[in-house]
Amino acid sequence: MRYLDPKADLTFKRVFGEHPDLAVSLLNALLPLEAGGEIAEVEYLPAELVPETPLRKNSIVDVRCRDARGRQFIVEMQMVWSPEFRQRVLFNASKAYVRQNDSGEDYHLLQPVYSLNLVNEVFEPDLEEYYHYYRLVHVEHTDRVIEGLHLVFVELPKFTPHTYTERKMQALWLRYLTEINDKMVKVPEDLLVNPAVKKAVEVLEKSSFTSAQLLGYEKFWDAVSVERTLYNSGERKGKAEGFAEGKEEGFQEGLEKGRREVKQNQIETARALKSLGVATDIIAKSTGLALDEIAGLD
């Protein structure tokens, strides 16, 4: 049996965006929910966070849902890390939180928003942990918390099944995301013992996808490779030019120049993908460009 990688845009959305029971299992395993606050079931919400005005940028997330208590959950699978991604996560979570209340008065009715972000790169090399949980905490008295936003980032490459001390389901889902790919023929038996993970594995069977979907799957990985190459080369070039100046100002100028070049390369990549007929949401995820930017490309 051949399988597809669950981290791709097509497969991740099919597994967790079309099977609410699997989304519930993943969220319960990876989110810092209080005791007795486990999610029972969810309803899906539009994955596209539409802007309040036509001038604001749209943002697409992989999975967005809400439980019976009104708590919202946003899940993103990010293949290429950039510093801007952290701000985009905060922006999306804040936007989802604010839009719960149309009147702007009944603040006590607001429910928490949890943002789970699975990153396929190491972005905190100085930290040993792969699990990073952010919330609004008093700097001096960390037991004092302003509830509302819960941001979780998981560095998938740091996870190793031989060193984990996590809950069983957390480890199983992380193994599912890090071990299964399109080169795997036989799935480890201990993954298939769990009913939820077994179902998620079966969704990945290559035979269940159409030829057009498989073509889109391959284009997604090509776009990820291009994006990673362009971003890394742009960052390296910017840093090199900055250090050559021998000043902090030179470093910042060089870094900014490198980022501008990355932006231009993203536009060129998006234009090429658009000419090939790649779906707009996949282009947005692959390049980091907004939908209105992609729509304006020739």
N, C-alpha and C positions, 0 to 999 in steps of 0.2 A: 504494500500500500504506500502511495506517495502522498505527502502532505505539503501544504503551503506554510510559510512563516506567519505566525499570528500577529507579528508586529507591523505588518504592512497595512496600509490604509484600508484596502478592500477587506482583508480578513479580520482585522481588529473590529471594524464596524459590524461585520456580519456576526461575529461571535458575541460581542457585548452590546451591540446596538440593535440586534434583532431577537435576542434571547434574554428577556428580563430576569429569569432565574439565574443565569450565569453572571449578569451584571450585579445582582444582589450578592451572590457568593463572593465575587471579586471585591466589592466594596466593603462587605463585612470583614473580609480577611485583611484588607490593607488600610482601612481608615481607623483613626484613633477614636472610635465610638465609646461612649461611656457604658459601664455595665448596665445591662438591661435595655440599652438603646440600639440594639441590633435592628437592621432593616428587614422588614418582613416581605414587602413587595414594592415595586416601583412602577410608575407610568413614565413613558418617554416624553420628553419635551423637544421642540425644534432644536436641532444641533446648531443652527445658525442664529447667532445673537444679532438681531436686526438693529441697526442704529436708530436713534431717536430722530435724526434728521438725515436727509440724503447726503449731506456733506461728510458725515462721519463714516468711518470704515467698518465694514462688517467683519465678523470674526467667526470662524467655523471651529467647533470642537468635535471630538470623535463621538462622545456619548454625553447626553444631558438628560437627567431624569429627576423625579421627585417621588418621595414616599408619602404614606398616608398622613404623617405628621406635618407635611409641608416642607421638610428639609430638601434642599436641592443638592444634586451631586453632578459634578462635571468631571469627565475623564478624558485625558489626552494622552496619546502615544506620540512622543517626540523623538524623531530619529537623529536629528542634528541639533546640538546645543548651541545657543548663542545667549549672551547676557541679556538681550532684550526679551527672551522668552519668559523670564521670571516676572518682568513687568506686565507682560501680556496676560499671564496667569492671574496676577493680582487684579488687573483691569476687568477681565471676564468674570471673575468671582464677585467683584464689587458691583458690577453691572447687574448680575443675576440677583444679588442681595437687595439692591435698591429697587428693582422693578417688582418686588413683591408687594410694595405699598404704593398704590396710585394716589392716595389722598395726602401722603406725606405726614400724617398725624399719628396713626395707630402703630407706633413703633414697637409696642409690646407684642404685636402679632407677628413680627418678623421672625422667621425661622433661619437656622444656620445654613450656610452654603459650604459644602466640602468640595475642594478641588484636588483630584488625584492625578498626578502627572508622572507618567512612566517615561524615563529618559534613557535612551540607548547609548549614552555617552557618559563619561566621568566628568563632572563639572565642579566637584569639590575634592581635588586631589590631595589636599592637606588634611582632610577628615577621613577617618577610617570607616565611619558608618556610611551605609548606603541609603538609609531612610532619614529624611529631613522633614520635620514637622514645624510649620510656622503658624503663629496666631498672635493676637494683640495682647501683650503681657506687660505688666508694670515692670519697669527696668529694675527697680530696687526691691520690689516685693513680688516675686514671680508667682505667688499664689493668687494675686489679683489679676483677673482676666476680663477683658471686654469680649463677650461672646459674639459670634456672628460669622467670621471668616476663618476657615481651617484650610490651610494650604499644605499639601503633602507632595514632596518630590522624591522619587525613587531612582537611584542610579543603578540600572540593571546590570552593567558590567561588573559592579563590585560584589554582586550577590554570588555566593558559592554554596551549594547544598551541603558541603562538608563542614561548614563552620557556623551555620545558622543556629540561632536559639529562639527563633520566632515560633509563633503558633503554627500548627500543622498546615492549616489551609493557606496561610500566608506563604509558607515555603512551597507548597504545591503549585500555587498560581505563579509564583516567581520562577519556578522550574519550568512551568508550561511556557512562559514568555521567553525564557533564556535558552532552553534546550531544544525546543522543537523548531525545525526549519525545513526548507525544501530539499535538503540532502538526507533527511532522516527517512529510513525505511521502516524501522520497528521502534515503536514508542516504548519506553521503559514500563514494565508491568506495574510498578508501584504508583505510577501516575494514573493508570487506567483503573485502579481499584476504587478510586473516588468517583462517584457517579457524575458530579458536576464537571470535573476535569475530563473525564472520559467523553462526555457529551461535547465539550469544547474541542477535544481532539478530533472527534468525528466530523465536526463542522469544517475542519481544515482539509478534509480529504480532497485531493486534487480533482478527482472525477466528478465532484459536485459543482464545479465551476465551468462556465461556458468558455469557448475559445476567446471571445471578446474580453471576458473578465480576466483570463489568464494573460492576455496581451497587455491589459491595463496594469496588471500585477507586475509584469516585467518592466513596464515603463516607469512605474513607481520607484523601483529599485534603481533604475538608471538615473532618475531625477535625484534621488537621495545621494547617489555617488557623486554626481555633478555638483550638487549643493555643498556637500562636505569638502570637496576639493577646492571649490571656489572660495568658500568661507575661510578655510585654513590658509590658503595661499594669500588671500587678501590680508588676513591678520598678520601673517608672518612678514609680508612686505611692508605693512604699515609700521610694525615694531622695528624692523631693520632700518627703515628710513629715519625713524625717530631717534634711535640710538646713535645713528651716524651723525646726527646734529650735536650730540653730546649734551643736550639740554632737555629738561622736562617738556618745554614748549615744543621742541622739535619732535619729541616722542609723540605728544598728543596730536600734532599736525600730521605726522606720518601715519599714525593710527587712524585718524579721521579720513585721510586720503585712501588708506586701504579699505576702510568701510564703504567709502563711496564707490570704489571699484567693485566691491562685493555686491553692492546694490545694483550697479549696472550689469554685472554678470547674472544676477538673479532675474533682471528684466529680460535679458537675452535668452536665458534658459526658459523662462515662462513663454516668451514669444515662440520659441522653437517647439515647446510642448503643445502650445495652442494650435500651431500649424499642423501638428500630428493628430489633432482631435482628442487630446487628453482632457478628461473632465475638469471643469474649472475648480472644483473643490480639491481635487488631487493636486492641481498646479499650485493652489494656495498653500496647501500643507507642505508641498515639496520645496517651494521657493521662499515661503514666508511673506509673499506679497498679499495685499488685500484684494478682495474681489473686484472693487472698483478700479484698482490699478490694472488688474488682468483684463478686465472688460475694455479698457481704453487702449490696449495694445493692438497694433495692426497685425 
